[in-house]
Amino acid sequence: MILSGVSPILRFIPQHPGGEEVLLEQAGRVATDAFEDVGHSTDARDMMGTYLVGELCEEDKKFTKDAGPKEWQGGKNAADDK
């Protein structure tokens, strides 16, 4: 789960530029902090919508440590994020 969105990561593993290990170690967890710490581009954030299958309801969000999205400072793609 990232930013309260639920996505099955297995479909994305072959396309993930960072490799499969980083995805698999976060599988089944609230991965927002790990996702934010990497500093993903806007393109990467937009791509997440392709894989989104659901979102946690407000009641279930109470039981996560997900503080929500951090303010994004980067550009539209990784080349802009210098």
Chimera marker file (.cmm) of the C-alpha trace (Angstrom):
<marker_set name="trace">
<marker id="1" x="0.000" y="0.000" z="0.000" r="1" g="1" b="0" radius="0.5"/>
<marker id="2" x="1.283" y="3.434" z="-0.936" r="1" g="1" b="0" radius="0.5"/>
<marker id="3" x="-0.610" y="6.617" z="-0.093" r="1" g="1" b="0" radius="0.5"/>
<marker id="4" x="-3.671" y="4.544" z="0.926" r="1" g="1" b="0" radius="0.5"/>
<marker id="5" x="-3.777" y="2.935" z="-2.534" r="1" g="1" b="0" radius="0.5"/>
<marker id="6" x="-3.563" y="-0.825" z="-2.935" r="1" g="1" b="0" radius="0.5"/>
<marker id="7" x="-1.660" y="-2.236" z="-5.894" r="1" g="1" b="0" radius="0.5"/>
<marker id="8" x="-0.608" y="-5.799" z="-6.786" r="1" g="1" b="0" radius="0.5"/>
<marker id="9" x="3.143" y="-5.456" z="-7.288" r="1" g="1" b="0" radius="0.5"/>
<marker id="10" x="3.720" y="-8.698" z="-9.197" r="1" g="1" b="0" radius="0.5"/>
<marker id="11" x="2.511" y="-7.136" z="-12.461" r="1" g="1" b="0" radius="0.5"/>
<marker id="12" x="4.981" y="-4.270" z="-12.057" r="1" g="1" b="0" radius="0.5"/>
<marker id="13" x="8.120" y="-6.190" z="-11.046" r="1" g="1" b="0" radius="0.5"/>
<marker id="14" x="9.430" y="-6.626" z="-14.632" r="1" g="1" b="0" radius="0.5"/>
<marker id="15" x="9.141" y="-2.865" z="-15.324" r="1" g="1" b="0" radius="0.5"/>
<marker id="16" x="10.474" y="-1.541" z="-12.001" r="1" g="1" b="0" radius="0.5"/>
<marker id="17" x="13.761" y="0.310" z="-12.641" r="1" g="1" b="0" radius="0.5"/>
<marker id="18" x="14.958" y="-0.355" z="-9.103" r="1" g="1" b="0" radius="0.5"/>
<marker id="19" x="14.657" y="-4.125" z="-9.451" r="1" g="1" b="0" radius="0.5"/>
<marker id="20" x="12.415" y="-6.645" z="-7.769" r="1" g="1" b="0" radius="0.5"/>
<marker id="21" x="14.105" y="-6.847" z="-4.354" r="1" g="1" b="0" radius="0.5"/>
<marker id="22" x="12.989" y="-3.409" z="-3.196" r="1" g="1" b="0" radius="0.5"/>
<marker id="23" x="9.370" y="-4.167" z="-4.165" r="1" g="1" b="0" radius="0.5"/>
<marker id="24" x="9.311" y="-7.596" z="-2.583" r="1" g="1" b="0" radius="0.5"/>
<marker id="25" x="10.699" y="-6.373" z="0.745" r="1" g="1" b="0" radius="0.5"/>
<marker id="26" x="7.750" y="-3.947" z="0.996" r="1" g="1" b="0" radius="0.5"/>
<marker id="27" x="5.082" y="-6.433" z="-0.139" r="1" g="1" b="0" radius="0.5"/>
<marker id="28" x="2.091" y="-6.579" z="2.178" r="1" g="1" b="0" radius="0.5"/>
<marker id="29" x="3.167" y="-3.486" z="4.111" r="1" g="1" b="0" radius="0.5"/>
<marker id="30" x="2.428" y="0.207" z="4.207" r="1" g="1" b="0" radius="0.5"/>
<marker id="31" x="5.180" y="1.293" z="1.815" r="1" g="1" b="0" radius="0.5"/>
<marker id="32" x="4.521" y="5.042" z="1.660" r="1" g="1" b="0" radius="0.5"/>
<marker id="33" x="7.647" y="6.037" z="3.594" r="1" g="1" b="0" radius="0.5"/>
<marker id="34" x="9.886" y="3.770" z="1.513" r="1" g="1" b="0" radius="0.5"/>
<marker id="35" x="8.322" y="5.129" z="-1.691" r="1" g="1" b="0" radius="0.5"/>
<marker id="36" x="8.712" y="8.747" z="-0.580" r="1" g="1" b="0" radius="0.5"/>
<marker id="37" x="12.282" y="8.279" z="0.684" r="1" g="1" b="0" radius="0.5"/>
<marker id="38" x="13.444" y="7.266" z="-2.795" r="1" g="1" b="0" radius="0.5"/>
<marker id="39" x="12.222" y="10.529" z="-4.332" r="1" g="1" b="0" radius="0.5"/>
<marker id="40" x="10.170" y="9.123" z="-7.204" r="1" g="1" b="0" radius="0.5"/>
<marker id="41" x="9.460" y="11.378" z="-10.197" r="1" g="1" b="0" radius="0.5"/>
<marker id="42" x="6.020" y="12.665" z="-11.124" r="1" g="1" b="0" radius="0.5"/>
<marker id="43" x="5.983" y="10.121" z="-13.958" r="1" g="1" b="0" radius="0.5"/>
<marker id="44" x="6.507" y="7.312" z="-11.439" r="1" g="1" b="0" radius="0.5"/>
<marker id="45" x="3.703" y="8.681" z="-9.279" r="1" g="1" b="0" radius="0.5"/>
<marker id="46" x="1.387" y="8.879" z="-12.293" r="1" g="1" b="0" radius="0.5"/>
<marker id="47" x="2.307" y="5.315" z="-13.265" r="1" g="1" b="0" radius="0.5"/>
<marker id="48" x="1.078" y="4.065" z="-9.880" r="1" g="1" b="0" radius="0.5"/>
<marker id="49" x="-2.488" y="4.771" z="-11.019" r="1" g="1" b="0" radius="0.5"/>
<marker id="50" x="-2.106" y="2.147" z="-13.731" r="1" g="1" b="0" radius="0.5"/>
<marker id="51" x="-1.662" y="-0.530" z="-11.088" r="1" g="1" b="0" radius="0.5"/>
<marker id="52" x="-4.131" y="0.746" z="-8.490" r="1" g="1" b="0" radius="0.5"/>
<marker id="53" x="-6.819" y="-1.812" z="-7.638" r="1" g="1" b="0" radius="0.5"/>
<marker id="54" x="-8.364" y="-0.167" z="-4.591" r="1" g="1" b="0" radius="0.5"/>
<marker id="55" x="-8.040" y="2.214" z="-1.720" r="1" g="1" b="0" radius="0.5"/>
<marker id="56" x="-8.325" y="1.702" z="2.007" r="1" g="1" b="0" radius="0.5"/>
<marker id="57" x="-11.521" y="2.947" z="3.570" r="1" g="1" b="0" radius="0.5"/>
<marker id="58" x="-11.245" y="5.616" z="6.267" r="1" g="1" b="0" radius="0.5"/>
<marker id="59" x="-11.834" y="3.060" z="9.037" r="1" g="1" b="0" radius="0.5"/>
<marker id="60" x="-8.928" y="0.870" z="7.871" r="1" g="1" b="0" radius="0.5"/>
<marker id="61" x="-6.609" y="3.871" z="7.459" r="1" g="1" b="0" radius="0.5"/>
<marker id="62" x="-6.781" y="4.393" z="11.230" r="1" g="1" b="0" radius="0.5"/>
<marker id="63" x="-4.719" y="1.230" z="11.699" r="1" g="1" b="0" radius="0.5"/>
<marker id="64" x="-1.816" y="2.210" z="9.440" r="1" g="1" b="0" radius="0.5"/>
<marker id="65" x="1.198" y="4.386" z="10.106" r="1" g="1" b="0" radius="0.5"/>
<marker id="66" x="0.795" y="6.038" z="6.698" r="1" g="1" b="0" radius="0.5"/>
<marker id="67" x="1.091" y="9.793" z="7.252" r="1" g="1" b="0" radius="0.5"/>
<marker id="68" x="0.097" y="10.534" z="3.650" r="1" g="1" b="0" radius="0.5"/>
<marker id="69" x="2.137" y="12.015" z="0.838" r="1" g="1" b="0" radius="0.5"/>
<marker id="70" x="5.067" y="14.286" z="1.490" r="1" g="1" b="0" radius="0.5"/>
<marker id="71" x="5.310" y="17.480" z="-0.519" r="1" g="1" b="0" radius="0.5"/>
<marker id="72" x="6.942" y="16.729" z="-3.897" r="1" g="1" b="0" radius="0.5"/>
<marker id="73" x="9.888" y="18.913" z="-4.881" r="1" g="1" b="0" radius="0.5"/>
<marker id="74" x="11.070" y="17.158" z="-8.046" r="1" g="1" b="0" radius="0.5"/>
<marker id="75" x="10.393" y="17.558" z="-11.738" r="1" g="1" b="0" radius="0.5"/>
<marker id="76" x="8.108" y="15.662" z="-14.076" r="1" g="1" b="0" radius="0.5"/>
<marker id="77" x="10.672" y="12.960" z="-14.816" r="1" g="1" b="0" radius="0.5"/>
<marker id="78" x="13.880" y="11.656" z="-13.319" r="1" g="1" b="0" radius="0.5"/>
<marker id="79" x="16.028" y="13.706" z="-15.732" r="1" g="1" b="0" radius="0.5"/>
<marker id="80" x="14.594" y="16.883" z="-14.186" r="1" g="1" b="0" radius="0.5"/>
<marker id="81" x="15.329" y="15.731" z="-10.627" r="1" g="1" b="0" radius="0.5"/>
<marker id="82" x="18.966" y="16.838" z="-10.296" r="1" g="1" b="0" radius="0.5"/>
<link id1="1" id2="2" r="1" g="1" b="0" radius="0.2"/>
<link id1="2" id2="3" r="1" g="1" b="0" radius="0.2"/>
<link id1="3" id2="4" r="1" g="1" b="0" radius="0.2"/>
<link id1="4" id2="5" r="1" g="1" b="0" radius="0.2"/>
<link id1="5" id2="6" r="1" g="1" b="0" radius="0.2"/>
<link id1="6" id2="7" r="1" g="1" b="0" radius="0.2"/>
<link id1="7" id2="8" r="1" g="1" b="0" radius="0.2"/>
<link id1="8" id2="9" r="1" g="1" b="0" radius="0.2"/>
<link id1="9" id2="10" r="1" g="1" b="0" radius="0.2"/>
<link id1="10" id2="11" r="1" g="1" b="0" radius="0.2"/>
<link id1="11" id2="12" r="1" g="1" b="0" radius="0.2"/>
<link id1="12" id2="13" r="1" g="1" b="0" radius="0.2"/>
<link id1="13" id2="14" r="1" g="1" b="0" radius="0.2"/>
<link id1="14" id2="15" r="1" g="1" b="0" radius="0.2"/>
<link id1="15" id2="16" r="1" g="1" b="0" radius="0.2"/>
<link id1="16" id2="17" r="1" g="1" b="0" radius="0.2"/>
<link id1="17" id2="18" r="1" g="1" b="0" radius="0.2"/>
<link id1="18" id2="19" r="1" g="1" b="0" radius="0.2"/>
<link id1="19" id2="20" r="1" g="1" b="0" radius="0.2"/>
<link id1="20" id2="21" r="1" g="1" b="0" radius="0.2"/>
<link id1="21" id2="22" r="1" g="1" b="0" radius="0.2"/>
<link id1="22" id2="23" r="1" g="1" b="0" radius="0.2"/>
<link id1="23" id2="24" r="1" g="1" b="0" radius="0.2"/>
<link id1="24" id2="25" r="1" g="1" b="0" radius="0.2"/>
<link id1="25" id2="26" r="1" g="1" b="0" radius="0.2"/>
<link id1="26" id2="27" r="1" g="1" b="0" radius="0.2"/>
<link id1="27" id2="28" r="1" g="1" b="0" radius="0.2"/>
<link id1="28" id2="29" r="1" g="1" b="0" radius="0.2"/>
<link id1="29" id2="30" r="1" g="1" b="0" radius="0.2"/>
<link id1="30" id2="31" r="1" g="1" b="0" radius="0.2"/>
<link id1="31" id2="32" r="1" g="1" b="0" radius="0.2"/>
<link id1="32" id2="33" r="1" g="1" b="0" radius="0.2"/>
<link id1="33" id2="34" r="1" g="1" b="0" radius="0.2"/>
<link id1="34" id2="35" r="1" g="1" b="0" radius="0.2"/>
<link id1="35" id2="36" r="1" g="1" b="0" radius="0.2"/>
<link id1="36" id2="37" r="1" g="1" b="0" radius="0.2"/>
<link id1="37" id2="38" r="1" g="1" b="0" radius="0.2"/>
<link id1="38" id2="39" r="1" g="1" b="0" radius="0.2"/>
<link id1="39" id2="40" r="1" g="1" b="0" radius="0.2"/>
<link id1="40" id2="41" r="1" g="1" b="0" radius="0.2"/>
<link id1="41" id2="42" r="1" g="1" b="0" radius="0.2"/>
<link id1="42" id2="43" r="1" g="1" b="0" radius="0.2"/>
<link id1="43" id2="44" r="1" g="1" b="0" radius="0.2"/>
<link id1="44" id2="45" r="1" g="1" b="0" radius="0.2"/>
<link id1="45" id2="46" r="1" g="1" b="0" radius="0.2"/>
<link id1="46" id2="47" r="1" g="1" b="0" radius="0.2"/>
<link id1="47" id2="48" r="1" g="1" b="0" radius="0.2"/>
<link id1="48" id2="49" r="1" g="1" b="0" radius="0.2"/>
<link id1="49" id2="50" r="1" g="1" b="0" radius="0.2"/>
<link id1="50" id2="51" r="1" g="1" b="0" radius="0.2"/>
<link id1="51" id2="52" r="1" g="1" b="0" radius="0.2"/>
<link id1="52" id2="53" r="1" g="1" b="0" radius="0.2"/>
<link id1="53" id2="54" r="1" g="1" b="0" radius="0.2"/>
<link id1="54" id2="55" r="1" g="1" b="0" radius="0.2"/>
<link id1="55" id2="56" r="1" g="1" b="0" radius="0.2"/>
<link id1="56" id2="57" r="1" g="1" b="0" radius="0.2"/>
<link id1="57" id2="58" r="1" g="1" b="0" radius="0.2"/>
<link id1="58" id2="59" r="1" g="1" b="0" radius="0.2"/>
<link id1="59" id2="60" r="1" g="1" b="0" radius="0.2"/>
<link id1="60" id2="61" r="1" g="1" b="0" radius="0.2"/>
<link id1="61" id2="62" r="1" g="1" b="0" radius="0.2"/>
<link id1="62" id2="63" r="1" g="1" b="0" radius="0.2"/>
<link id1="63" id2="64" r="1" g="1" b="0" radius="0.2"/>
<link id1="64" id2="65" r="1" g="1" b="0" radius="0.2"/>
<link id1="65" id2="66" r="1" g="1" b="0" radius="0.2"/>
<link id1="66" id2="67" r="1" g="1" b="0" radius="0.2"/>
<link id1="67" id2="68" r="1" g="1" b="0" radius="0.2"/>
<link id1="68" id2="69" r="1" g="1" b="0" radius="0.2"/>
<link id1="69" id2="70" r="1" g="1" b="0" radius="0.2"/>
<link id1="70" id2="71" r="1" g="1" b="0" radius="0.2"/>
<link id1="71" id2="72" r="1" g="1" b="0" radius="0.2"/>
<link id1="72" id2="73" r="1" g="1" b="0" radius="0.2"/>
<link id1="73" id2="74" r="1" g="1" b="0" radius="0.2"/>
<link id1="74" id2="75" r="1" g="1" b="0" radius="0.2"/>
<link id1="75" id2="76" r="1" g="1" b="0" radius="0.2"/>
<link id1="76" id2="77" r="1" g="1" b="0" radius="0.2"/>
<link id1="77" id2="78" r="1" g="1" b="0" radius="0.2"/>
<link id1="78" id2="79" r="1" g="1" b="0" radius="0.2"/>
<link id1="79" id2="80" r="1" g="1" b="0" radius="0.2"/>
<link id1="80" id2="81" r="1" g="1" b="0" radius="0.2"/>
<link id1="81" id2="82" r="1" g="1" b="0" radius="0.2"/>
</marker_set>
